[in-house]
Amino acid sequence: MPNSPKTTAEKLERMSNAWRTLAHGKTFGGMTLAQFEAATAPSRETRARIDDLNDQLAKAIADRDAADGASAARIQLAVAGVLADPTEGPDSALYEAFGYTRKSDRKSGLTRKRDKPPET
């Protein structure tokens, strides 16, 4: 079973800390602690870069949500302007192009309930 990225990061950190505190001057696998940390540095740097990118993504999403709130208010103003315009109004092609249902295309909402047929 392959190791997950989180497991690998935890293992790298745990091994470096243990090597540093318990066997600082020893070599293992033909490497000193400094050589081991230099060999695993690309993995650590990439993880740090991913963390930075995730932080930037979270900020960008928050910025987008704030901007969308302001845009929604402007959308409402524009639609209200189309509705109030004497040459456009609620039955215009522009209103429909904005994504709304024209007044003439709406159903009346009137329903006539049927009597239930007698059960036999």
GIMO-V962838 format. One record per backbone hydrogen bond with DSSP energy under -1.0 kcal/mol. NH is the residue of the N-H (numbers start at 1). CO is the residue of the C=O. E is the energy in kcal/mol with one decimal. If there is no record, write none. Layout:
nh->NH co->CO e->E
nh->NH co->CO e->E
This chain:
nh->8 co->4 e->-2.4
nh->9 co->5 e->-2.3
nh->10 co->6 e->-2.3
nh->11 co->7 e->-2.5
nh->12 co->8 e->-2.6
nh->13 co->9 e->-2.2
nh->14 co->10 e->-2.6
nh->15 co->11 e->-2.8
nh->16 co->12 e->-2.3
nh->17 co->13 e->-2.4
nh->18 co->14 e->-2.5
nh->19 co->15 e->-2.8
nh->20 co->16 e->-2.5
nh->21 co->17 e->-2.2
nh->22 co->18 e->-3.0
nh->23 co->19 e->-1.4
nh->26 co->23 e->-1.1
nh->28 co->31 e->-2.4
nh->31 co->28 e->-1.4
nh->36 co->32 e->-2.5
nh->37 co->33 e->-2.6
nh->38 co->34 e->-2.1
nh->39 co->35 e->-2.4
nh->40 co->36 e->-1.8
nh->44 co->40 e->-1.7
nh->45 co->41 e->-3.1
nh->46 co->42 e->-2.3
nh->47 co->43 e->-1.9
nh->48 co->44 e->-2.2
nh->49 co->45 e->-2.3
nh->50 co->46 e->-2.4
nh->51 co->47 e->-2.2
nh->52 co->48 e->-2.2
nh->53 co->49 e->-2.6
nh->54 co->50 e->-2.5
nh->55 co->51 e->-2.1
nh->56 co->52 e->-2.4
nh->57 co->53 e->-2.5
nh->58 co->54 e->-2.4
nh->59 co->55 e->-2.1
nh->60 co->56 e->-2.5
nh->61 co->57 e->-2.4
nh->62 co->58 e->-2.0
nh->63 co->59 e->-2.6
nh->64 co->60 e->-2.5
nh->65 co->61 e->-2.5
nh->66 co->62 e->-2.1
nh->67 co->63 e->-2.4
nh->68 co->64 e->-2.8
nh->69 co->65 e->-1.5
nh->70 co->66 e->-1.4
nh->71 co->67 e->-2.4
nh->72 co->68 e->-2.4
nh->73 co->69 e->-1.3
nh->74 co->70 e->-1.6
nh->75 co->71 e->-2.5
nh->76 co->72 e->-2.1
nh->77 co->73 e->-1.8
nh->78 co->74 e->-2.3
nh->79 co->75 e->-2.5
nh->80 co->76 e->-2.5
nh->81 co->77 e->-2.1
nh->82 co->78 e->-2.0
nh->83 co->79 e->-2.5
nh->84 co->80 e->-2.0
nh->85 co->81 e->-1.2
nh->89 co->82 e->-2.2
nh->92 co->89 e->-1.3
nh->96 co->92 e->-1.5
nh->97 co->93 e->-2.7
nh->98 co->94 e->-1.6
nh->99 co->96 e->-1.7
nh->100 co->95 e->-1.6
nh->103 co->90 e->-2.0
nh->105 co->102 e->-1.0
